[in-house]
Amino acid sequence: MARREEVTEERPFECELCDDRFATREELQDHVWEYHEMDGDVPP
């Protein structure tokens, strides 16, 4: 029987307002704009 490997998705981009994590900077920016109603660039 083959051993099952656990797949973990990397999410290096963390929201400083709620600690949610995202795989891409663009996803983080969309989240901040939609859920925190903030416009502008997310710091690197």
C-alpha positions, 0 to 999 in steps of 0.5 A: 500500500502506498503512503499518502503524502499530505499536500500543503499549499504555500500561502506566503502572503499574510493579511496584516488586518486579519491574518488570513493567508494567500498564495499570491500578492494579487489575491491578498490585494483583492482580499484587502480591497473587498473585505477591509474596504481599503484601496491602494497597494499592499506593502511587499 
